[in-house]
Amino acid sequence: MNNLQDTSVTPRKAALVVLGMHRSGTSALAGLLHELGIEMGPSLMSGRADENEKGFWEHEKIVSIHDRLLAHFGSGWSDTRPLPQDWYSRDFSMQCQDEICDVLKEDFGSQPLWALKDPRMCRLVPLWMPVFERFDIEPLFLCIVRNPLEVAASLQRRDHMNTAHALLLWLQYNLEAVDSTVGCRRRFLSFAQLLEQGAPLLQDLLRGCLQQPAG
């Protein structure tokens, strides 16, 4: 699959959604998608010299919406407490959906295939499913998993987060990502696999994900 923008195998527009806990290789995966020609949007968060020098590949406007949504419910990316049971159907969440739709119209309206990466998506998939339906977009979820002890060590270095908190957060993100994508097209890979096999692995995963039915 040399041209990943060729979506002739799917009857609808498609969005590749990177799901994974912070420090699990989501940036590396998104960076490879970009190298393979997948549109990520015009306003991406830049990297830092001490962290992800090549970039985070996160859409600034979308991340801002996600952060405001979590803050509205007294939460944040590192909060292990669950969101309210009906959070995605509340008025503020509906407003956030409308904002997301505006971003998609402006930045991805003409794209048959594009990608989205934000670790917060592990918890926010229910917010996005009605958005995908509104635009008749099929989400294709790429779920990346890293050894939880490695993730905890990375969060301790970066954020001074204690190991117990980091491990609980890792579990929460991954469980919510798996639970919220049941019945959708999705593929799982490990950070170690991505490092070892890189683009060829990703091309094979995407070929299977685009051509096979959901389930």
Backbone as JSON Lines, residues from 0, in Angstrom:
{"i":0,"aa":"M","n":[0.86,-1.19,0.0],"ca":[0.0,0.0,0.0],"c":[0.89,1.24,0.0]}
{"i":1,"aa":"N","n":[1.3,1.64,-1.18],"ca":[2.18,2.8,-1.28],"c":[1.43,4.1,-1.08]}
{"i":2,"aa":"N","n":[0.16,4.14,-1.53],"ca":[-0.64,5.36,-1.39],"c":[-1.78,5.09,-0.42]}
{"i":3,"aa":"L","n":[-1.61,5.49,0.82],"ca":[-2.62,5.21,1.84],"c":[-3.81,6.13,1.71]}
{"i":4,"aa":"Q","n":[-3.75,7.12,0.83],"ca":[-4.91,7.96,0.6],"c":[-5.91,7.28,-0.33]}
{"i":5,"aa":"D","n":[-5.55,6.16,-0.92],"ca":[-6.48,5.43,-1.79],"c":[-7.45,4.66,-0.93]}
{"i":6,"aa":"T","n":[-8.67,5.16,-0.81],"ca":[-9.67,4.52,0.04],"c":[-10.74,3.83,-0.79]}
{"i":7,"aa":"S","n":[-10.37,3.34,-1.96],"ca":[-11.34,2.69,-2.83],"c":[-11.91,1.42,-2.21]}
{"i":8,"aa":"V","n":[-11.2,0.89,-1.19],"ca":[-11.68,-0.32,-0.54],"c":[-12.77,-0.01,0.47]}
{"i":9,"aa":"T","n":[-13.01,1.26,0.78],"ca":[-14.05,1.61,1.73],"c":[-15.08,2.51,1.06]}
{"i":10,"aa":"P","n":[-16.39,2.31,1.35],"ca":[-17.42,3.11,0.7],"c":[-17.59,4.49,1.31]}
{"i":11,"aa":"R","n":[-16.95,4.78,2.43],"ca":[-17.14,6.03,3.14],"c":[-15.8,6.69,3.38]}
{"i":12,"aa":"K","n":[-15.85,7.94,3.79],"ca":[-14.64,8.59,4.26],"c":[-14.19,7.89,5.54]}
{"i":13,"aa":"A","n":[-12.9,7.97,5.83],"ca":[-12.36,7.26,6.99],"c":[-11.42,8.16,7.78]}
{"i":14,"aa":"A","n":[-11.39,7.94,9.07],"ca":[-10.47,8.64,9.96],"c":[-9.68,7.61,10.75]}
{"i":15,"aa":"L","n":[-8.37,7.71,10.72],"ca":[-7.5,6.85,11.52],"c":[-7.33,7.5,12.88]}
{"i":16,"aa":"V","n":[-7.78,6.84,13.92],"ca":[-7.75,7.39,15.27],"c":[-6.72,6.62,16.09]}
{"i":17,"aa":"V","n":[-5.65,7.31,16.5],"ca":[-4.61,6.7,17.32],"c":[-5.08,6.71,18.77]}
{"i":18,"aa":"L","n":[-5.13,5.53,19.38],"ca":[-5.51,5.41,20.78],"c":[-4.36,4.8,21.57]}
{"i":19,"aa":"G","n":[-4.05,5.39,22.71],"ca":[-2.99,4.85,23.56],"c":[-2.73,5.78,24.72]}
{"i":20,"aa":"M","n":[-2.29,5.21,25.8],"ca":[-1.95,5.98,26.99],"c":[-0.78,6.93,26.69]}
{"i":21,"aa":"H","n":[-0.74,8.04,27.38],"ca":[0.41,8.94,27.29],"c":[1.71,8.15,27.5]}
{"i":22,"aa":"R","n":[2.73,8.52,26.73],"ca":[4.06,7.91,26.79],"c":[4.08,6.45,26.31]}
{"i":23,"aa":"S","n":[3.1,6.11,25.47],"ca":[3.01,4.73,24.97],"c":[3.43,4.59,23.51]}
{"i":24,"aa":"G","n":[3.91,5.67,22.9],"ca":[4.31,5.61,21.5],"c":[3.29,6.17,20.54]}
{"i":25,"aa":"T","n":[2.3,6.9,21.06],"ca":[1.28,7.48,20.18],"c":[1.89,8.5,19.22]}
{"i":26,"aa":"S","n":[2.86,9.27,19.68],"ca":[3.49,10.27,18.81],"c":[4.3,9.59,17.71]}
{"i":27,"aa":"A","n":[5.0,8.52,18.05],"ca":[5.77,7.79,17.04],"c":[4.84,7.19,15.99]}
{"i":28,"aa":"L","n":[3.72,6.64,16.43],"ca":[2.75,6.07,15.51],"c":[2.15,7.15,14.61]}
{"i":29,"aa":"A","n":[1.76,8.27,15.19],"ca":[1.18,9.35,14.4],"c":[2.21,9.92,13.43]}
{"i":30,"aa":"G","n":[3.46,10.02,13.86],"ca":[4.5,10.51,12.97],"c":[4.69,9.62,11.75]}
{"i":31,"aa":"L","n":[4.58,8.31,11.95],"ca":[4.68,7.38,10.81],"c":[3.49,7.54,9.87]}
{"i":32,"aa":"L","n":[2.3,7.76,10.43],"ca":[1.14,8.0,9.58],"c":[1.38,9.22,8.69]}
{"i":33,"aa":"H","n":[1.94,10.25,9.28],"ca":[2.25,11.47,8.52],"c":[3.26,11.17,7.41]}
{"i":34,"aa":"E","n":[4.28,10.38,7.73],"ca":[5.28,10.03,6.72],"c":[4.68,9.21,5.59]}
{"i":35,"aa":"L","n":[3.62,8.46,5.9],"ca":[2.96,7.65,4.88],"c":[1.91,8.44,4.09]}
{"i":36,"aa":"G","n":[1.84,9.74,4.36],"ca":[0.99,10.61,3.55],"c":[-0.38,10.89,4.09]}
{"i":37,"aa":"I","n":[-0.63,10.56,5.37],"ca":[-1.94,10.79,5.96],"c":[-2.02,12.22,6.49]}
{"i":38,"aa":"E","n":[-3.1,12.92,6.16],"ca":[-3.31,14.29,6.61],"c":[-3.6,14.31,8.11]}
{"i":39,"aa":"M","n":[-2.88,15.19,8.84],"ca":[-3.06,15.3,10.29],"c":[-3.65,16.65,10.71]}
{"i":40,"aa":"G","n":[-3.8,17.56,9.76],"ca":[-4.33,18.88,10.09],"c":[-3.27,19.95,9.99]}
{"i":41,"aa":"P","n":[-3.67,21.23,9.9],"ca":[-2.74,22.33,9.68],"c":[-2.12,22.93,10.94]}
{"i":42,"aa":"S","n":[-2.71,22.69,12.1],"ca":[-2.21,23.34,13.32],"c":[-1.85,22.3,14.37]}
{"i":43,"aa":"L","n":[-0.65,21.74,14.22],"ca":[-0.2,20.66,15.09],"c":[0.74,21.19,16.17]}
{"i":44,"aa":"M","n":[0.65,20.58,17.34],"ca":[1.52,20.95,18.45],"c":[2.96,20.59,18.1]}
{"i":45,"aa":"S","n":[3.86,21.53,18.29],"ca":[5.27,21.29,17.99],"c":[5.93,20.53,19.13]}
{"i":46,"aa":"G","n":[7.02,19.85,18.81],"ca":[7.76,19.11,19.82],"c":[8.65,20.02,20.65]}
{"i":47,"aa":"R","n":[9.3,19.43,21.63],"ca":[10.24,20.17,22.48],"c":[11.58,19.46,22.46]}
{"i":48,"aa":"A","n":[12.61,20.2,22.76],"ca":[13.97,19.64,22.7],"c":[14.13,18.45,23.65]}
{"i":49,"aa":"D","n":[13.42,18.49,24.79],"ca":[13.57,17.42,25.77],"c":[12.47,16.37,25.67]}
{"i":50,"aa":"E","n":[11.57,16.52,24.69],"ca":[10.46,15.59,24.59],"c":[9.84,15.66,23.2]}
{"i":51,"aa":"N","n":[9.84,14.52,22.51],"ca":[9.21,14.42,21.19],"c":[9.67,15.55,20.26]}
{"i":52,"aa":"E","n":[10.96,15.56,19.99],"ca":[11.53,16.61,19.15],"c":[10.87,16.68,17.78]}
{"i":53,"aa":"K","n":[10.42,15.54,17.26],"ca":[9.82,15.51,15.93],"c":[8.37,15.98,15.93]}
{"i":54,"aa":"G","n":[7.81,16.19,17.13],"ca":[6.44,16.68,17.22],"c":[5.53,15.72,17.94]}
{"i":55,"aa":"F","n":[4.42,16.28,18.44],"ca":[3.42,15.47,19.13],"c":[2.33,14.99,18.18]}
{"i":56,"aa":"W","n":[2.19,15.67,17.02],"ca":[1.2,15.32,16.01],"c":[-0.23,15.41,16.55]}
{"i":57,"aa":"E","n":[-0.45,16.36,17.46],"ca":[-1.78,16.58,18.03],"c":[-2.35,17.89,17.5]}
{"i":58,"aa":"H","n":[-3.58,17.84,17.06],"ca":[-4.26,19.02,16.52],"c":[-4.56,19.97,17.68]}
{"i":59,"aa":"E","n":[-3.99,21.18,17.63],"ca":[-4.08,22.11,18.76],"c":[-5.52,22.45,19.13]}
{"i":60,"aa":"K","n":[-6.36,22.7,18.13],"ca":[-7.74,23.08,18.42],"c":[-8.51,21.93,19.07]}
{"i":61,"aa":"I","n":[-8.27,20.72,18.59],"ca":[-8.98,19.56,19.14],"c":[-8.52,19.27,20.56]}
{"i":62,"aa":"V","n":[-7.22,19.34,20.81],"ca":[-6.72,19.13,22.16],"c":[-7.29,20.17,23.11]}
{"i":63,"aa":"S","n":[-7.41,21.41,22.65],"ca":[-7.98,22.46,23.48],"c":[-9.42,22.15,23.85]}
{"i":64,"aa":"I","n":[-10.19,21.65,22.89],"ca":[-11.58,21.27,23.18],"c":[-11.61,20.14,24.2]}
{"i":65,"aa":"H","n":[-10.76,19.15,24.01],"ca":[-10.72,18.03,24.95],"c":[-10.38,18.49,26.37]}
{"i":66,"aa":"D","n":[-9.39,19.36,26.48],"ca":[-8.98,19.85,27.8],"c":[-10.11,20.64,28.47]}
{"i":67,"aa":"R","n":[-10.79,21.47,27.7],"ca":[-11.9,22.25,28.27],"c":[-13.05,21.35,28.7]}
{"i":68,"aa":"L","n":[-13.29,20.3,27.93],"ca":[-14.34,19.36,28.29],"c":[-14.02,18.66,29.6]}
{"i":69,"aa":"L","n":[-12.81,18.14,29.71],"ca":[-12.4,17.46,30.95],"c":[-12.45,18.42,32.14]}
{"i":70,"aa":"A","n":[-11.97,19.64,31.94],"ca":[-11.98,20.63,33.02],"c":[-13.41,20.96,33.45]}
{"i":71,"aa":"H","n":[-14.33,20.99,32.51],"ca":[-15.74,21.27,32.83],"c":[-16.28,20.27,33.83]}
{"i":72,"aa":"F","n":[-15.82,19.04,33.71],"ca":[-16.28,17.99,34.63],"c":[-15.33,17.79,35.81]}
{"i":73,"aa":"G","n":[-14.47,18.8,36.06],"ca":[-13.56,18.74,37.18],"c":[-12.49,17.69,37.03]}
{"i":74,"aa":"S","n":[-12.1,17.42,35.79],"ca":[-11.13,16.35,35.52],"c":[-9.97,16.89,34.7]}
{"i":75,"aa":"G","n":[-9.1,15.99,34.28],"ca":[-7.94,16.34,33.46],"c":[-7.32,15.06,32.97]}
{"i":76,"aa":"W","n":[-6.29,15.18,32.14],"ca":[-5.72,13.99,31.51],"c":[-5.16,13.0,32.51]}
{"i":77,"aa":"S","n":[-4.71,13.47,33.68],"ca":[-4.08,12.58,34.65],"c":[-5.01,12.18,35.79]}
{"i":78,"aa":"D","n":[-6.29,12.48,35.65],"ca":[-7.27,12.16,36.69],"c":[-7.75,10.72,36.5]}
{"i":79,"aa":"T","n":[-7.66,9.91,37.54],"ca":[-8.09,8.52,37.44],"c":[-9.56,8.32,37.78]}
{"i":80,"aa":"R","n":[-10.23,9.37,38.22],"ca":[-11.65,9.24,38.55],"c":[-12.48,9.16,37.28]}
{"i":81,"aa":"P","n":[-13.55,8.38,37.28],"ca":[-14.39,8.28,36.09],"c":[-15.17,9.57,35.86]}
{"i":82,"aa":"L","n":[-15.48,9.83,34.61],"ca":[-16.36,10.93,34.27],"c":[-17.8,10.56,34.64]}
{"i":83,"aa":"P","n":[-18.69,11.55,34.78],"ca":[-20.09,11.22,35.08],"c":[-20.65,10.24,34.05]}
{"i":84,"aa":"Q","n":[-21.57,9.4,34.46],"ca":[-22.07,8.33,33.6],"c":[-22.63,8.84,32.28]}
{"i":85,"aa":"D","n":[-23.31,9.97,32.31],"ca":[-23.94,10.5,31.09],"c":[-23.21,11.73,30.56]}
{"i":86,"aa":"W","n":[-21.92,11.82,30.8],"ca":[-21.17,13.03,30.48],"c":[-21.28,13.41,29.0]}
{"i":87,"aa":"Y","n":[-21.27,12.42,28.11],"ca":[-21.22,12.7,26.67],"c":[-22.54,13.21,26.11]}
{"i":88,"aa":"S","n":[-23.62,13.14,26.9],"ca":[-24.91,13.64,26.41],"c":[-25.33,14.94,27.09]}
{"i":89,"aa":"R","n":[-24.46,15.52,27.9],"ca":[-24.79,16.77,28.57],"c":[-24.58,17.96,27.64]}
{"i":90,"aa":"D","n":[-25.19,19.09,28.02],"ca":[-25.19,20.27,27.15],"c":[-23.79,20.72,26.76]}
{"i":91,"aa":"F","n":[-22.88,20.76,27.72],"ca":[-21.53,21.24,27.4],"c":[-20.84,20.29,26.42]}
{"i":92,"aa":"S","n":[-21.08,19.0,26.57],"ca":[-20.5,18.03,25.64],"c":[-21.06,18.22,24.24]}
{"i":93,"aa":"M","n":[-22.35,18.55,24.14],"ca":[-22.95,18.82,22.84],"c":[-22.32,20.06,22.19]}
{"i":94,"aa":"Q","n":[-22.03,21.07,23.01],"ca":[-21.35,22.25,22.49],"c":[-19.96,21.89,21.97]}
{"i":95,"aa":"C","n":[-19.26,21.02,22.69],"ca":[-17.93,20.59,22.25],"c":[-18.02,19.81,20.95]}
{"i":96,"aa":"Q","n":[-19.06,18.98,20.8],"ca":[-19.25,18.28,19.54],"c":[-19.41,19.25,18.38]}
{"i":97,"aa":"D","n":[-20.18,20.31,18.59],"ca":[-20.37,21.31,17.54],"c":[-19.05,21.98,17.18]}
{"i":98,"aa":"E","n":[-18.23,22.27,18.19],"ca":[-16.92,22.87,17.93],"c":[-16.04,21.92,17.13]}
{"i":99,"aa":"I","n":[-16.06,20.65,17.49],"ca":[-15.28,19.65,16.76],"c":[-15.74,19.59,15.31]}
{"i":100,"aa":"C","n":[-17.04,19.62,15.09],"ca":[-17.57,19.59,13.72],"c":[-17.07,20.77,12.91]}
{"i":101,"aa":"D","n":[-17.0,21.94,13.53],"ca":[-16.49,23.12,12.84],"c":[-15.04,22.92,12.42]}
{"i":102,"aa":"V","n":[-14.24,22.32,13.32],"ca":[-12.83,22.06,13.01],"c":[-12.72,21.07,11.86]}
{"i":103,"aa":"L","n":[-13.51,20.02,11.9],"ca":[-13.44,19.0,10.84],"c":[-13.84,19.57,9.49]}
{"i":104,"aa":"K","n":[-14.87,20.41,9.48],"ca":[-15.3,21.03,8.22],"c":[-14.18,21.89,7.64]}
{"i":105,"aa":"E","n":[-13.52,22.65,8.5],"ca":[-12.5,23.58,8.03],"c":[-11.21,22.88,7.62]}
{"i":106,"aa":"D","n":[-10.79,21.87,8.4],"ca":[-9.47,21.29,8.21],"c":[-9.45,19.96,7.47]}
{"i":107,"aa":"F","n":[-10.57,19.23,7.45],"ca":[-10.57,17.91,6.84],"c":[-11.74,17.69,5.88]}
{"i":108,"aa":"G","n":[-12.48,18.74,5.57],"ca":[-13.7,18.59,4.79],"c":[-13.52,17.87,3.47]}
{"i":109,"aa":"S","n":[-12.41,18.1,2.78],"ca":[-12.2,17.52,1.46],"c":[-11.33,16.26,1.49]}
{"i":110,"aa":"Q","n":[-10.94,15.81,2.68],"ca":[-10.02,14.68,2.79],"c":[-10.79,13.36,2.88]}
{"i":111,"aa":"P","n":[-10.49,12.38,2.01],"ca":[-11.15,11.08,2.12],"c":[-10.6,10.24,3.27]}
{"i":112,"aa":"L","n":[-9.35,10.55,3.68],"ca":[-8.71,9.8,4.76],"c":[-7.81,10.76,5.54]}
{"i":113,"aa":"W","n":[-7.99,10.82,6.84],"ca":[-7.16,11.67,7.68],"c":[-6.97,10.99,9.03]}
{"i":114,"aa":"A","n":[-6.12,11.57,9.88],"ca":[-5.78,10.92,11.14],"c":[-5.88,11.89,12.3]}
{"i":115,"aa":"L","n":[-6.14,11.33,13.47],"ca":[-6.28,12.1,14.7],"c":[-5.51,11.4,15.81]}
{"i":116,"aa":"K","n":[-4.73,12.17,16.55],"ca":[-3.98,11.62,17.68],"c":[-4.08,12.55,18.87]}
{"i":117,"aa":"D","n":[-4.59,12.02,19.95],"ca":[-4.58,12.68,21.25],"c":[-4.84,11.58,22.28]}
{"i":118,"aa":"P","n":[-3.9,11.31,23.18],"ca":[-4.13,10.24,24.16],"c":[-5.45,10.37,24.92]}
{"i":119,"aa":"R","n":[-5.94,11.6,25.1],"ca":[-7.21,11.8,25.78],"c":[-8.36,11.1,25.06]}
{"i":120,"aa":"M","n":[-8.17,10.81,23.78],"ca":[-9.2,10.13,23.01],"c":[-9.56,8.78,23.62]}
{"i":121,"aa":"C","n":[-8.65,8.16,24.35],"ca":[-8.95,6.88,25.0],"c":[-10.18,7.0,25.89]}
{"i":122,"aa":"R","n":[-10.36,8.19,26.47],"ca":[-11.49,8.41,27.38],"c":[-12.65,9.12,26.69]}
{"i":123,"aa":"L","n":[-12.43,9.64,25.5],"ca":[-13.42,10.53,24.89],"c":[-14.03,9.99,23.6]}
{"i":124,"aa":"V","n":[-13.81,8.73,23.3],"ca":[-14.42,8.15,22.1],"c":[-15.93,8.36,22.06]}
{"i":125,"aa":"P","n":[-16.68,8.21,23.18],"ca":[-18.13,8.43,23.12],"c":[-18.53,9.83,22.65]}
{"i":126,"aa":"L","n":[-17.67,10.81,22.88],"ca":[-17.94,12.16,22.4],"c":[-17.87,12.22,20.88]}
{"i":127,"aa":"W","n":[-16.99,11.42,20.3],"ca":[-16.7,11.49,18.88],"c":[-17.61,10.64,18.0]}
{"i":128,"aa":"M","n":[-18.18,9.57,18.53],"ca":[-18.95,8.67,17.69],"c":[-20.1,9.39,16.97]}
{"i":129,"aa":"P","n":[-20.88,10.27,17.65],"ca":[-21.92,11.01,16.91],"c":[-21.34,11.95,15.86]}
{"i":130,"aa":"V","n":[-20.13,12.47,16.11],"ca":[-19.48,13.35,15.12],"c":[-19.16,12.55,13.87]}
{"i":131,"aa":"F","n":[-18.57,11.36,14.04],"ca":[-18.27,10.53,12.88],"c":[-19.55,10.19,12.11]}
{"i":132,"aa":"E","n":[-20.62,9.89,12.83],"ca":[-21.88,9.56,12.17],"c":[-22.42,10.77,11.4]}
{"i":133,"aa":"R","n":[-22.28,11.96,11.98],"ca":[-22.8,13.16,11.34],"c":[-22.13,13.41,10.0]}
{"i":134,"aa":"F","n":[-20.83,13.1,9.9],"ca":[-20.08,13.32,8.67],"c":[-19.97,12.07,7.8]}
{"i":135,"aa":"D","n":[-20.63,11.0,8.22],"ca":[-20.56,9.72,7.52],"c":[-19.1,9.28,7.35]}
{"i":136,"aa":"I","n":[-18.36,9.38,8.45],"ca":[-16.96,8.98,8.5],"c":[-16.85,7.68,9.3]}
{"i":137,"aa":"E","n":[-16.1,6.74,8.75],"ca":[-15.86,5.51,9.51],"c":[-14.56,5.63,10.28]}
{"i":138,"aa":"P","n":[-14.6,5.53,11.61],"ca":[-13.35,5.57,12.38],"c":[-12.63,4.23,12.33]}
{"i":139,"aa":"L","n":[-11.34,4.29,12.12],"ca":[-10.49,3.11,12.12],"c":[-9.48,3.29,13.26]}
{"i":140,"aa":"F","n":[-9.63,2.52,14.33],"ca":[-8.86,2.76,15.54],"c":[-7.56,1.95,15.54]}
{"i":141,"aa":"L","n":[-6.46,2.65,15.76],"ca":[-5.14,2.04,15.9],"c":[-4.73,2.16,17.36]}
{"i":142,"aa":"C","n":[-4.75,1.04,18.07],"ca":[-4.52,1.03,19.52],"c":[-3.11,0.56,19.81]}
{"i":143,"aa":"I","n":[-2.3,1.43,20.39],"ca":[-0.92,1.09,20.7],"c":[-0.75,0.94,22.21]}
{"i":144,"aa":"V","n":[-0.05,-0.12,22.6],"ca":[0.13,-0.45,24.01],"c":[1.62,-0.59,24.32]}
{"i":145,"aa":"R","n":[2.02,-0.03,25.45],"ca":[3.41,-0.14,25.9],"c":[3.44,-0.76,27.28]}
{"i":146,"aa":"N","n":[4.52,-1.44,27.59],"ca":[4.72,-2.01,28.92],"c":[4.38,-0.97,29.99]}
{"i":147,"aa":"P","n":[3.45,-1.27,30.89],"ca":[3.02,-0.26,31.86],"c":[4.13,0.24,32.77]}
{"i":148,"aa":"L","n":[5.11,-0.6,33.06],"ca":[6.22,-0.15,33.89],"c":[7.08,0.88,33.15]}
{"i":149,"aa":"E","n":[7.22,0.7,31.84],"ca":[7.96,1.69,31.05],"c":[7.2,3.01,30.99]}
{"i":150,"aa":"V","n":[5.88,2.93,30.85],"ca":[5.06,4.14,30.84],"c":[5.17,4.86,32.18]}
{"i":151,"aa":"A","n":[5.08,4.1,33.27],"ca":[5.17,4.7,34.6],"c":[6.52,5.38,34.82]}
{"i":152,"aa":"A","n":[7.59,4.73,34.36],"ca":[8.92,5.32,34.51],"c":[9.04,6.62,33.72]}
{"i":153,"aa":"S","n":[8.46,6.64,32.52],"ca":[8.5,7.84,31.69],"c":[7.7,8.98,32.33]}
{"i":154,"aa":"L","n":[6.54,8.67,32.89],"ca":[5.72,9.7,33.54],"c":[6.39,10.2,34.82]}
{"i":155,"aa":"Q","n":[7.12,9.33,35.47],"ca":[7.84,9.76,36.69],"c":[8.92,10.77,36.32]}
{"i":156,"aa":"R","n":[9.63,10.51,35.2],"ca":[10.68,11.43,34.77],"c":[10.09,12.76,34.3]}
{"i":157,"aa":"R","n":[9.01,12.69,33.55],"ca":[8.45,13.9,32.96],"c":[7.59,14.7,33.92]}
{"i":158,"aa":"D","n":[6.73,14.02,34.67],"ca":[5.73,14.7,35.48],"c":[5.87,14.44,36.98]}
{"i":159,"aa":"H","n":[6.9,13.67,37.35],"ca":[7.1,13.32,38.77],"c":[5.87,12.59,39.33]}
{"i":160,"aa":"M","n":[5.24,11.79,38.5],"ca":[4.06,11.03,38.89],"c":[4.49,9.74,39.59]}
{"i":161,"aa":"N","n":[3.85,9.43,40.72],"ca":[4.24,8.2,41.41],"c":[3.78,6.97,40.63]}
{"i":162,"aa":"T","n":[4.45,5.86,40.86],"ca":[4.24,4.66,40.06],"c":[2.82,4.13,40.17]}
{"i":163,"aa":"A","n":[2.26,4.1,41.36],"ca":[0.9,3.57,41.54],"c":[-0.11,4.37,40.73]}
{"i":164,"aa":"H","n":[0.02,5.69,40.78],"ca":[-0.9,6.54,40.01],"c":[-0.75,6.28,38.51]}
{"i":165,"aa":"A","n":[0.49,6.21,38.05],"ca":[0.74,6.0,36.62],"c":[0.19,4.66,36.15]}
{"i":166,"aa":"L","n":[0.35,3.63,36.95],"ca":[-0.13,2.3,36.56],"c":[-1.66,2.27,36.52]}
{"i":167,"aa":"L","n":[-2.3,2.92,37.47],"ca":[-3.76,2.98,37.47],"c":[-4.25,3.76,36.25]}
{"i":168,"aa":"L","n":[-3.55,4.84,35.91],"ca":[-3.92,5.64,34.75],"c":[-3.76,4.83,33.47]}
{"i":169,"aa":"W","n":[-2.66,4.09,33.37],"ca":[-2.42,3.21,32.21],"c":[-3.57,2.22,32.05]}
{"i":170,"aa":"L","n":[-3.98,1.61,33.15],"ca":[-5.07,0.63,33.1],"c":[-6.38,1.29,32.67]}
{"i":171,"aa":"Q","n":[-6.66,2.45,33.24],"ca":[-7.91,3.15,32.92],"c":[-7.97,3.53,31.44]}
{"i":172,"aa":"Y","n":[-6.9,4.13,30.92],"ca":[-6.88,4.54,29.52],"c":[-7.09,3.35,28.59]}
{"i":173,"aa":"N","n":[-6.38,2.27,28.84],"ca":[-6.46,1.14,27.94],"c":[-7.8,0.41,28.03]}
{"i":174,"aa":"L","n":[-8.34,0.29,29.22],"ca":[-9.65,-0.36,29.37],"c":[-10.74,0.45,28.67]}
{"i":175,"aa":"E","n":[-10.72,1.78,28.85],"ca":[-11.73,2.62,28.22],"c":[-11.59,2.6,26.7]}
{"i":176,"aa":"A","n":[-10.35,2.57,26.21],"ca":[-10.13,2.52,24.76],"c":[-10.69,1.24,24.18]}
{"i":177,"aa":"V","n":[-10.44,0.12,24.84],"ca":[-10.93,-1.17,24.35],"c":[-12.45,-1.22,24.42]}
{"i":178,"aa":"D","n":[-13.0,-0.81,25.56],"ca":[-14.45,-0.9,25.77],"c":[-15.23,-0.04,24.79]}
{"i":179,"aa":"S","n":[-14.73,1.16,24.51],"ca":[-15.49,2.11,23.68],"c":[-15.37,1.84,22.19]}
{"i":180,"aa":"T","n":[-14.51,0.91,21.79],"ca":[-14.33,0.63,20.36],"c":[-14.81,-0.77,19.97]}
{"i":181,"aa":"V","n":[-15.51,-1.44,20.87],"ca":[-16.06,-2.76,20.54],"c":[-17.0,-2.62,19.34]}
{"i":182,"aa":"G","n":[-16.83,-3.5,18.35],"ca":[-17.67,-3.46,17.16],"c":[-17.16,-2.54,16.07]}
{"i":183,"aa":"C","n":[-16.1,-1.79,16.35],"ca":[-15.51,-0.89,15.35],"c":[-14.32,-1.56,14.68]}
{"i":184,"aa":"R","n":[-13.91,-1.01,13.56],"ca":[-12.66,-1.47,12.96],"c":[-11.51,-1.0,13.84]}
{"i":185,"aa":"R","n":[-10.66,-1.92,14.24],"ca":[-9.54,-1.55,15.1],"c":[-8.42,-2.57,14.95]}
{"i":186,"aa":"R","n":[-7.22,-2.11,15.22],"ca":[-6.05,-2.97,15.22],"c":[-5.2,-2.62,16.44]}
{"i":187,"aa":"F","n":[-4.55,-3.63,17.01],"ca":[-3.71,-3.44,18.18],"c":[-2.26,-3.71,17.81]}
{"i":188,"aa":"L","n":[-1.36,-2.91,18.36],"ca":[0.07,-3.14,18.2],"c":[0.78,-2.66,19.44]}
{"i":189,"aa":"S","n":[1.97,-3.17,19.64],"ca":[2.76,-2.75,20.8],"c":[3.8,-1.73,20.37]}
{"i":190,"aa":"F","n":[4.25,-0.95,21.33],"ca":[5.3,0.04,21.07],"c":[6.57,-0.67,20.61]}
{"i":191,"aa":"A","n":[6.87,-1.83,21.21],"ca":[8.06,-2.59,20.82],"c":[7.97,-3.03,19.36]}
{"i":192,"aa":"Q","n":[6.79,-3.48,18.93],"ca":[6.6,-3.86,17.53],"c":[6.84,-2.67,16.6]}
{"i":193,"aa":"L","n":[6.32,-1.52,16.99],"ca":[6.46,-0.33,16.16],"c":[7.93,0.05,16.01]}
{"i":194,"aa":"L","n":[8.68,-0.03,17.1],"ca":[10.1,0.3,17.04],"c":[10.87,-0.67,16.16]}
{"i":195,"aa":"E","n":[10.5,-1.95,16.22],"ca":[11.24,-2.98,15.5],"c":[10.89,-3.01,14.01]}
{"i":196,"aa":"Q","n":[9.61,-2.81,13.68],"ca":[9.16,-3.03,12.31],"c":[8.75,-1.76,11.56]}
{"i":197,"aa":"G","n":[8.37,-0.73,12.29],"ca":[8.12,0.57,11.69],"c":[7.05,0.59,10.62]}
{"i":198,"aa":"A","n":[7.34,1.3,9.53],"ca":[6.36,1.54,8.47],"c":[5.79,0.28,7.85]}
{"i":199,"aa":"P","n":[6.6,-0.77,7.58],"ca":[6.01,-1.99,6.99],"c":[4.91,-2.6,7.86]}
{"i":200,"aa":"L","n":[5.13,-2.63,9.16],"ca":[4.1,-3.13,10.07],"c":[2.84,-2.28,9.97]}
{"i":201,"aa":"L","n":[3.02,-0.98,9.98],"ca":[1.88,-0.08,9.94],"c":[1.11,-0.21,8.63]}
{"i":202,"aa":"Q","n":[1.83,-0.36,7.53],"ca":[1.17,-0.54,6.24],"c":[0.32,-1.81,6.23]}
{"i":203,"aa":"D","n":[0.84,-2.9,6.78],"ca":[0.09,-4.15,6.83],"c":[-1.15,-4.0,7.72]}
{"i":204,"aa":"L","n":[-1.0,-3.34,8.85],"ca":[-2.13,-3.14,9.75],"c":[-3.22,-2.32,9.07]}
{"i":205,"aa":"L","n":[-2.83,-1.27,8.39],"ca":[-3.81,-0.4,7.74],"c":[-4.48,-1.09,6.57]}
{"i":206,"aa":"R","n":[-3.72,-1.9,5.84],"ca":[-4.33,-2.63,4.73],"c":[-5.43,-3.55,5.25]}
{"i":207,"aa":"G","n":[-5.14,-4.28,6.32],"ca":[-6.14,-5.17,6.89],"c":[-7.31,-4.41,7.48]}
{"i":208,"aa":"C","n":[-7.01,-3.3,8.13],"ca":[-8.06,-2.51,8.79],"c":[-9.0,-1.89,7.77]}
{"i":209,"aa":"L","n":[-8.45,-1.42,6.65],"ca":[-9.27,-0.77,5.64],"c":[-10.09,-1.77,4.82]}
{"i":210,"aa":"Q","n":[-9.58,-2.99,4.67],"ca":[-10.22,-3.93,3.77],"c":[-11.16,-4.9,4.47]}
{"i":211,"aa":"Q","n":[-10.99,-5.11,5.78],"ca":[-11.8,-6.09,6.47],"c":[-12.97,-5.42,7.17]}
{"i":212,"aa":"P","n":[-14.07,-6.15,7.37],"ca":[-15.24,-5.58,8.04],"c":[-14.99,-5.34,9.5]}
{"i":213,"aa":"A","n":[-15.8,-4.45,10.1],"ca":[-15.68,-4.17,11.53],"c":[-16.06,-5.39,12.34]}
{"i":214,"aa":"G","n":[-15.59,-5.39,13.61],"ca":[-15.92,-6.49,14.49],"c":[-14.86,-6.7,15.52]}
